[in-house]
Amino acid sequence: MSELLQFLFSGLTVGAVYALVALGFTIIFNASGVVNFAQGEFVMLGGMITVFAHAAGLPLPLAALIAIAVTAGVGVALNQLAIEPARGAPVVSLIIITIGASIFIRGAAQLVFDKQIHSFPAFSGTEPIHVLGATIQSQSLWVIGGAFAVFAGLWLFFTRTLLGRAVLATSNNRLAAQLVGINTRFIMTLSFALSAAIGAFGGVLVTPITLTSYDVGLALALKGFAGAMLGGMGNPKGAFVGGLMLGLLESLTAGYLSSQYKDAAAFVVILAVLFLMPQGLFGRKSTERV
């Protein structure tokens, strides 16, 4: 029992990070139809900027806020400099642009920072918490709680605010949204800023546990994308649940089989789910009138 509980704690911690990345994918996909493979780099930037700002003498909370704000600015720049100028291009071209942006951000981080692995102190110490024979780090509670808080905040934003409904209107029909007076360019900018900020927030939360370096973004982007696809691309609830499920699946596979198989097992299950339900677990079936 304690062994299973330990695996569940580890899976929830990793899955919460995947869920945050998947939510970032969903926000941009809903607003623009673009799959942003630079999303993992936002997580990396959140961790790396916090590390170096804290090392420069800033208090950790201030360093984290600066990291989130700077990363949000990078997201806005990505939209303004790369996505908007190619607005009429095919979807595949836009995806390639985001992959190129990911490579560029990774290279820039290597030059601005370094190639070393970094971390910073946990928010509430390193003393583990014992639960029924298993242990969980206090920082893991920050990660899991932060993911749930972001999901709840996004749900309230999209369902209770006019700005959130404007984002949904833009995702449903950009032209119709423009005709009713919605500034769709601003909505796009907001979506990229919000997505980047969420990614950076995840990087700030998880760095004391998993450490960070300039090249951690690619794996996080792939896992976050897999979580979003598993839950149903474009569905925030699906992205959140899909990310958590992916983390749990990886942890259980590594614990009961081998860590060598955790990636393979996760993607095999995802392929099986998508083969049976191409819309994902929570996606809606759609029909197109021709």
C-alpha positions as CSV (number, residue, x, y, z in Angstrom):
1,M,0.0,0.0,0.0
2,S,2.8,2.4,0.9
3,E,4.6,1.6,-2.3
4,L,1.5,2.3,-4.4
5,L,0.9,5.5,-2.5
6,Q,4.5,6.6,-3.2
7,F,4.1,6.0,-6.9
8,L,0.8,8.0,-6.9
9,F,2.4,10.9,-5.1
10,S,5.3,11.0,-7.7
11,G,2.8,10.6,-10.6
12,L,0.6,13.4,-9.4
13,T,3.6,15.7,-9.0
14,V,4.9,15.1,-12.5
15,G,1.4,14.9,-13.9
16,A,0.6,18.4,-12.5
17,V,3.5,19.8,-14.5
18,Y,2.3,18.1,-17.6
19,A,-1.2,19.4,-16.9
20,L,0.1,23.0,-16.8
21,V,1.9,22.5,-20.1
22,A,-1.2,21.0,-21.6
23,L,-3.3,23.9,-20.4
24,G,-0.9,26.2,-22.2
25,F,-1.3,24.3,-25.4
26,T,-5.1,24.4,-25.0
27,I,-5.3,28.2,-24.5
28,I,-3.3,29.0,-27.6
29,F,-5.0,26.3,-29.7
30,N,-8.5,27.6,-28.7
31,A,-7.6,31.2,-29.6
32,S,-5.7,30.6,-32.8
33,G,-5.8,27.0,-33.9
34,V,-2.0,26.8,-33.5
35,V,-0.2,24.0,-31.7
36,N,2.6,25.9,-30.0
37,F,5.6,23.5,-29.6
38,A,7.5,26.3,-27.9
39,Q,5.3,25.8,-24.8
40,G,8.0,23.7,-23.1
41,E,10.5,26.4,-23.4
42,F,8.2,28.7,-21.4
43,V,8.6,26.2,-18.5
44,M,12.3,26.2,-18.9
45,L,12.5,30.0,-19.0
46,G,10.4,30.3,-15.8
47,G,12.9,28.1,-13.9
48,M,16.1,29.4,-15.4
49,I,15.2,33.1,-15.0
50,T,14.2,32.5,-11.4
51,V,17.5,30.7,-10.7
52,F,19.6,33.5,-12.0
53,A,17.5,36.3,-10.6
54,H,17.6,34.7,-7.1
55,A,21.4,34.1,-7.5
56,A,21.7,37.8,-8.2
57,G,20.4,38.6,-4.8
58,L,16.6,39.0,-5.4
59,P,14.2,37.5,-2.9
60,L,12.8,34.2,-4.3
61,P,9.1,35.5,-4.6
62,L,10.3,38.6,-6.5
63,A,12.6,36.5,-8.8
64,A,9.7,34.2,-9.6
65,L,7.4,37.1,-10.4
66,I,10.0,38.6,-12.7
67,A,10.5,35.2,-14.4
68,I,6.8,34.9,-15.1
69,A,6.5,38.4,-16.4
70,V,9.5,38.1,-18.7
71,T,8.3,34.8,-20.0
72,A,4.9,36.3,-20.7
73,G,6.7,39.0,-22.7
74,V,8.5,36.3,-24.7
75,G,5.1,34.7,-25.4
76,V,3.8,38.1,-26.7
77,A,6.9,38.5,-28.8
78,L,6.4,35.1,-30.3
79,N,2.9,36.0,-31.3
80,Q,3.7,39.4,-32.7
81,L,6.9,38.5,-34.5
82,A,6.2,35.0,-35.8
83,I,2.6,33.9,-35.6
84,E,0.7,37.1,-36.6
85,P,2.8,37.8,-39.7
86,A,2.0,34.3,-40.9
87,R,-1.6,34.3,-40.0
88,G,-2.8,33.2,-43.5
89,A,-0.3,30.4,-43.8
90,P,-1.3,26.7,-43.6
91,V,-1.5,25.1,-40.1
92,V,1.6,23.0,-40.8
93,S,3.6,26.1,-41.5
94,L,2.5,27.7,-38.2
95,I,3.5,24.5,-36.3
96,I,6.9,24.6,-38.0
97,I,7.3,28.2,-37.0
98,T,6.6,27.3,-33.3
99,I,9.2,24.5,-33.6
100,G,11.7,26.9,-35.0
101,A,10.9,29.4,-32.1
102,S,11.5,26.6,-29.6
103,I,14.9,25.9,-31.1
104,F,15.7,29.6,-31.1
105,I,14.6,30.1,-27.5
106,R,16.7,27.1,-26.4
107,G,19.8,28.4,-28.2
108,A,19.3,31.9,-26.7
109,A,18.9,30.4,-23.2
110,Q,22.2,28.5,-23.7
111,L,24.0,31.7,-24.6
112,V,22.4,33.9,-22.0
113,F,22.6,31.4,-19.1
114,D,24.8,28.3,-19.4
115,K,24.6,24.5,-20.0
116,Q,24.7,23.6,-16.3
117,I,21.8,22.1,-14.3
118,H,20.4,24.5,-11.7
119,S,17.9,24.7,-8.9
120,F,16.8,27.0,-6.1
121,P,15.5,26.3,-2.5
122,A,12.1,24.7,-2.0
123,F,9.4,27.2,-0.9
124,S,8.7,25.5,2.4
125,G,11.8,23.6,3.2
126,T,13.0,20.1,2.4
127,E,11.5,18.1,5.2
128,P,9.3,15.4,3.7
129,I,5.8,14.7,4.8
130,H,5.0,11.1,5.8
131,V,1.6,9.7,4.8
132,L,0.7,6.1,5.5
133,G,4.2,4.9,5.0
134,A,4.9,7.0,1.9
135,T,6.6,10.4,1.8
136,I,5.9,13.4,-0.3
137,Q,8.0,16.6,-0.5
138,S,6.3,19.8,0.6
139,Q,7.3,21.3,-2.8
140,S,5.2,18.6,-4.5
141,L,2.2,20.0,-2.7
142,W,3.0,23.4,-4.1
143,V,3.2,21.9,-7.6
144,I,-0.1,19.9,-7.3
145,G,-1.9,22.8,-5.6
146,G,-0.6,25.3,-8.1
147,A,-1.9,23.2,-11.0
148,F,-5.4,22.9,-9.4
149,A,-5.4,26.6,-8.7
150,V,-4.5,27.5,-12.3
151,F,-7.2,25.2,-13.6
152,A,-9.8,26.7,-11.3
153,G,-8.7,30.2,-12.3
154,L,-8.9,29.4,-16.0
155,W,-12.4,27.9,-15.5
156,L,-13.6,31.0,-13.7
157,F,-11.9,33.2,-16.4
158,F,-13.6,31.5,-19.3
159,T,-17.0,31.1,-17.8
160,R,-17.4,34.1,-15.6
161,T,-15.7,37.0,-17.3
162,L,-16.4,38.9,-20.5
163,L,-12.8,38.8,-21.6
164,G,-12.7,35.0,-21.2
165,R,-15.9,34.7,-23.3
166,A,-14.3,36.9,-25.9
167,V,-11.4,34.4,-26.1
168,L,-13.9,31.5,-26.6
169,A,-15.8,33.6,-29.2
170,T,-12.5,34.2,-31.1
171,S,-11.7,30.4,-31.0
172,N,-15.2,29.5,-32.4
173,N,-15.2,32.1,-35.2
174,R,-12.5,34.7,-35.5
175,L,-14.4,36.7,-38.2
176,A,-17.7,36.7,-36.4
177,A,-15.9,37.8,-33.2
178,Q,-14.4,40.8,-35.2
179,L,-17.8,41.7,-36.5
180,V,-19.3,42.0,-33.0
181,G,-16.5,44.3,-32.0
182,I,-14.0,41.9,-30.3
183,N,-10.4,42.9,-30.8
184,T,-9.1,39.6,-31.9
185,R,-5.5,40.7,-32.2
186,F,-5.6,41.7,-28.5
187,I,-7.2,38.3,-27.7
188,M,-4.4,36.5,-29.5
189,T,-1.8,38.5,-27.6
190,L,-3.5,37.8,-24.3
191,S,-3.7,34.1,-25.1
192,F,0.0,33.8,-25.8
193,A,0.9,35.9,-22.7
194,L,-1.4,33.8,-20.5
195,S,0.0,30.5,-21.9
196,A,3.6,31.6,-21.4
197,A,2.9,32.8,-17.9
198,I,1.3,29.5,-17.0
199,G,4.3,27.6,-18.4
200,A,6.7,29.8,-16.4
201,F,4.6,29.3,-13.3
202,G,5.0,25.6,-13.7
203,G,8.7,26.0,-14.2
204,V,9.0,28.0,-11.0
205,L,7.1,25.4,-9.0
206,V,8.8,22.3,-10.3
207,T,12.5,23.4,-10.5
208,P,13.3,22.7,-6.8
209,I,12.3,19.1,-7.4
210,T,13.4,18.2,-10.9
211,L,16.1,20.8,-11.5
212,T,16.3,22.8,-14.7
213,S,18.6,23.5,-17.6
214,Y,18.4,25.1,-21.0
215,D,17.3,21.9,-22.7
216,V,14.5,20.6,-20.6
217,G,11.7,22.2,-22.6
218,L,11.5,19.7,-25.5
219,A,10.6,16.7,-23.4
220,L,8.0,18.8,-21.4
221,A,6.5,20.1,-24.6
222,L,6.0,16.5,-26.0
223,K,4.5,15.3,-22.7
224,G,2.3,18.3,-22.4
225,F,1.1,17.9,-26.0
226,A,0.5,14.2,-25.3
227,G,-1.6,15.1,-22.3
228,A,-3.6,17.6,-24.2
229,M,-4.3,15.1,-27.0
230,L,-5.2,12.4,-24.5
231,G,-7.8,14.6,-22.8
232,G,-9.0,16.2,-26.0
233,M,-7.2,19.0,-27.7
234,G,-8.9,22.3,-27.0
235,N,-10.7,21.1,-23.9
236,P,-9.2,22.6,-20.7
237,K,-10.7,20.0,-18.5
238,G,-9.4,17.3,-20.8
239,A,-5.9,18.8,-20.9
240,F,-5.8,19.0,-17.1
241,V,-7.0,15.4,-16.5
242,G,-4.9,14.1,-19.4
243,G,-1.7,15.6,-18.0
244,L,-2.4,14.1,-14.6
245,M,-3.2,10.7,-16.1
246,L,0.0,10.8,-18.1
247,G,2.0,11.5,-15.0
248,L,0.4,8.7,-13.0
249,L,0.8,6.2,-15.9
250,E,4.5,7.1,-16.2
251,S,5.1,6.7,-12.4
252,L,3.3,3.4,-12.2
253,T,5.1,2.0,-15.2
254,A,8.5,3.1,-13.8
255,G,7.6,1.7,-10.4
256,Y,6.2,-1.7,-11.3
257,L,8.0,-2.4,-14.6
258,S,11.1,-0.3,-15.4
259,S,11.9,3.4,-15.8
260,Q,13.1,2.5,-19.3
261,Y,9.5,1.7,-20.4
262,K,7.7,4.7,-18.9
263,D,7.8,6.9,-22.0
264,A,6.9,4.0,-24.3
265,A,4.0,2.8,-22.1
266,A,2.6,6.3,-21.9
267,F,2.5,6.9,-25.6
268,V,1.2,3.4,-26.4
269,V,-1.8,4.1,-24.2
270,I,-2.3,7.5,-25.8
271,L,-2.2,6.0,-29.2
272,A,-4.7,3.3,-28.2
273,V,-7.1,5.9,-26.8
274,L,-6.8,8.2,-29.8
275,F,-7.3,5.1,-32.1
276,L,-10.5,4.3,-30.4
277,M,-11.6,7.9,-29.7
278,P,-9.7,10.3,-32.0
279,Q,-11.3,13.3,-30.2
280,G,-9.7,12.2,-26.9
281,L,-11.3,11.4,-23.6
282,F,-13.2,14.6,-23.2
283,G,-13.2,16.0,-26.8
284,R,-16.5,16.4,-28.6
285,K,-17.2,14.7,-31.9
286,S,-17.6,17.3,-34.7
287,T,-19.2,17.1,-38.0
288,E,-18.6,19.4,-41.0
289,R,-21.3,20.3,-43.4
290,V,-20.2,20.3,-47.1
